[in-house]
Amino acid sequence: MSNSQYSYVSYIKASPESVWDALTSAEAMKSYFFGCPFEADLRTGGSWRRMFSDGSLMTEGEFLEFSPASRLDMSWRNAEPEKKAEGFSRCLIELAPTNGATKRTVTLSIGVPNSKLISAVVEACPLVRSNLNSYCEAGEPARTYVRLEGFEA
């Protein structure tokens, strides 16, 4: 079966524990993810979901592996009908200390060729990634508002 994948590596001048806290804290995530609420049962097998600021569902999934400050593996499905029809994707986030910073490796994959979900992530991810880095390094996101096709927060 053919699939679609998006991977990137970023370096954040913060400890893996600080980056982990930003990735799993509903309060932190709301700050750098444009005010969008996040709810999660923070454990392997726990569910998670992110809403738009109006309360409608944006994304949801389950934690497949939850290893604090090192590895977060989760299923991920977008609620938009066209993307939801593609089913669940897998998002793997790995954190590793490196010379006073944290190396963050993210891989999103789905068993669908030319995935609309992956295309949307490729467009939106740099904004969220930059905000996460700014939040972890400076205590506040670089941007507080974003408007993309199919996403506004």
C-alpha positions as CSV (number, residue, x, y, z in Angstrom):
1,M,0.0,0.0,0.0
2,S,1.2,3.5,-0.9
3,N,1.2,6.1,1.9
4,S,1.9,9.8,2.5
5,Q,4.4,11.1,5.0
6,Y,5.7,14.4,6.4
7,S,8.8,14.6,8.6
8,Y,10.9,17.3,10.1
9,V,13.5,18.0,12.7
10,S,13.7,21.2,14.8
11,Y,16.0,22.3,17.6
12,I,14.6,24.1,20.6
13,K,16.8,25.8,23.1
14,A,15.0,24.3,26.1
15,S,15.2,21.0,28.0
16,P,13.3,17.9,26.8
17,E,11.1,18.2,29.9
18,S,10.1,21.8,29.0
19,V,9.3,20.9,25.5
20,W,7.3,17.9,26.7
21,D,5.3,20.1,29.0
22,A,4.5,22.5,26.2
23,L,3.4,19.5,24.0
24,T,1.1,18.1,26.7
25,S,-0.1,21.1,28.7
26,A,-3.6,22.3,27.6
27,E,-2.7,25.8,28.8
28,A,0.6,26.0,27.0
29,M,-0.8,24.5,23.8
30,K,-3.7,27.0,23.8
31,S,-1.1,29.8,24.0
32,Y,1.0,28.7,21.0
33,F,-1.7,26.9,19.0
34,F,-3.7,30.1,18.3
35,G,-6.1,29.8,21.3
36,C,-7.5,26.4,20.2
37,P,-8.5,24.3,23.3
38,F,-6.9,20.9,23.9
39,E,-8.2,18.0,26.0
40,A,-6.3,14.8,26.8
41,D,-6.1,11.8,29.0
42,L,-2.3,11.9,29.3
43,R,-1.4,8.2,29.3
44,T,-0.8,5.4,26.9
45,G,-4.3,4.4,25.6
46,G,-5.7,7.8,26.6
47,S,-7.7,9.9,24.1
48,W,-7.0,13.4,23.0
49,R,-8.8,16.1,21.0
50,R,-8.2,19.6,19.8
51,M,-11.1,22.0,19.1
52,F,-11.4,25.2,17.2
53,S,-11.9,28.3,19.3
54,D,-15.7,28.0,18.6
55,G,-15.7,24.6,20.3
56,S,-16.1,22.5,17.2
57,L,-13.8,19.5,16.8
58,M,-10.6,20.0,14.8
59,T,-8.6,16.7,15.5
60,E,-8.7,13.7,17.7
61,G,-6.9,10.5,18.4
62,E,-5.3,8.2,21.0
63,F,-1.9,8.0,22.6
64,L,-0.2,4.8,21.4
65,E,2.9,5.5,23.5
66,F,3.3,8.2,26.2
67,S,6.9,8.3,27.4
68,P,7.4,11.7,29.2
69,A,10.2,13.9,27.8
70,S,11.2,11.4,25.1
71,R,8.5,9.9,22.9
72,L,4.9,10.6,22.1
73,D,3.2,8.3,19.5
74,M,-0.4,9.0,18.7
75,S,-3.2,8.3,16.2
76,W,-4.6,11.4,14.7
77,R,-7.7,12.0,12.6
78,N,-8.9,15.4,11.3
79,A,-12.6,16.1,11.7
80,E,-13.1,17.9,8.4
81,P,-15.2,15.4,6.3
82,E,-12.8,15.1,3.3
83,K,-9.8,14.5,5.6
84,K,-11.7,12.4,8.1
85,A,-12.6,10.0,5.3
86,E,-8.9,9.2,5.0
87,G,-9.0,7.6,8.5
88,F,-6.4,7.8,11.2
89,S,-2.9,8.9,10.6
90,R,0.1,8.3,13.0
91,C,2.1,11.1,14.5
92,L,5.4,10.2,16.2
93,I,7.2,12.9,18.2
94,E,10.7,12.1,19.5
95,L,12.6,14.4,21.9
96,A,16.4,14.1,22.6
97,P,18.7,16.3,24.5
98,T,21.5,17.7,22.3
99,N,24.1,20.3,23.4
100,G,21.9,22.4,25.7
101,A,18.9,22.1,23.4
102,T,16.2,19.6,22.4
103,K,16.1,17.8,19.1
104,R,12.5,17.3,18.1
105,T,11.7,14.8,15.4
106,V,8.2,14.6,14.1
107,T,6.8,12.1,11.6
108,L,3.2,12.1,10.4
109,S,2.2,9.2,8.2
110,I,-1.0,7.8,6.7
111,G,-1.8,4.9,4.5
112,V,-3.3,7.1,1.8
113,P,-1.5,8.2,-1.3
114,N,-1.6,12.0,-1.9
115,S,-3.2,12.6,1.5
116,K,-5.2,15.8,1.9
117,L,-4.4,15.6,5.6
118,I,-0.6,15.6,4.9
119,S,-1.0,18.4,2.4
120,A,-2.8,20.5,5.1
121,V,-0.2,19.7,7.7
122,V,2.6,20.7,5.3
123,E,1.0,24.1,5.0
124,A,0.1,24.7,8.7
125,C,2.9,23.0,10.5
126,P,5.6,25.7,10.1
127,L,3.4,28.2,11.9
128,V,2.7,25.9,14.8
129,R,6.3,24.7,14.9
130,S,7.6,28.3,15.0
131,N,5.2,29.2,17.8
132,L,6.2,26.1,19.9
133,N,9.8,27.1,19.5
134,S,9.2,30.7,20.5
135,Y,7.0,29.6,23.4
136,C,9.6,27.2,24.8
137,E,12.5,29.6,24.3
138,A,11.0,33.0,25.1
139,G,7.8,32.2,27.0
140,E,5.4,33.4,24.3
141,P,4.4,32.5,20.8
142,A,5.7,34.4,17.8
143,R,2.1,34.7,16.3
144,T,-1.3,34.8,18.0
145,Y,-3.5,34.6,14.9
146,V,-3.4,32.6,11.7
147,R,-5.7,32.2,8.7
148,L,-5.1,29.4,6.2
149,E,-7.5,27.6,3.9
150,G,-9.7,25.4,6.1
151,F,-8.1,26.7,9.3
152,E,-8.6,29.9,11.1
153,A,-7.6,30.6,14.7
